[in-house]
């Protein structure tokens, strides 16, 4: 069931709707808020829009790196599984 959450990030208030649990939503909000604060310190004039873009780029970079690492793990597991299947067939 979707639930509405009132959020404040960088003194900007907004409402979000999510069907995730309260703990997950709080963790997500905290993560985004932290990334926005980090980005804001790097942006000249502390422009919120530029900070949001920089934070989004940083989050996207982290996501894509994790996605690639996950794919690598899946590929290695698939290779290992195929090796095990071959070994089992060879034992017969």
N, C-alpha and C positions, 0 to 999 in steps of 0.2 A: 504494500500500500504506500502510495507516495505521500511524502510529508514535506511541509514547507519550512524552510530555515531562513532566518534573517541573518545576513552576513555583513561584516564590515572589514574591508581590506583597504589599507592606505586611506583611511578616513572616508571611504566610499561605501555607502550602504546599498545593498541589493538583497533580493530574495531569490532563493534557489529551491527547486523542487527535486526530491530524490526519493527513490525507493530503497536506497541503501540504509544500513543501520546508523544510528546516531554517532557511534564511535567512528565509523568509516567517514562519515560526512565531516565530523570534527577534525579528523586527521587530514583529510583532503584540504579543508579550509586552512588549517594551520600550515600545511606544506606550501600551498599557493601564496599565502600571506608572507611566509618566510622568503620564498623566491622573489616575490615583488619587492620586499624590503631590501634584499641583496641587490637586485637590479637597480632599484632607485638610487642607491648610494653610488652607482657607477655612471649614472646618467647626468650629464651637465645640466644644471638648472633644476634637477630633480623633476623633470617632466614626467607626469604619471603615464601618459600615453606611450612614450618611448620606453619607460620602465616596464610597462605591461608587455610591449613587443619583445623586449630583451628577455623578460622572464619567460614568455611563451617560447622563445627560441631555445632558451636553456632547458626548459622542461621537455620540449620536443627532442632535443639532442639526447638527453638522458633516456627518454623513452626509446628512441631509435637504437641507441647503444644496447639497451637491455633486450630489445626485440631481436637484434642481431645475435647477441650472446645466447638467448633462448633458442634461436634457430640452430646455432652451432651445437648446442647440447642435444637438441632433438636429432640432428644429423648424426652425431656420434653415437647416440643411443640406437638409432636405426641401424647403423653400420654394425654395432656390437650384436644387436639382435640377429641380423642376417648371418654374422659369423657363427653365433651359437646354433642357429638352425642348421647351417652347413655341417658343423661339428656333430650335432645330434644325428643328422642323416648319415654321416660317414661312419658312425658307430653301429649302425644297423646292419 
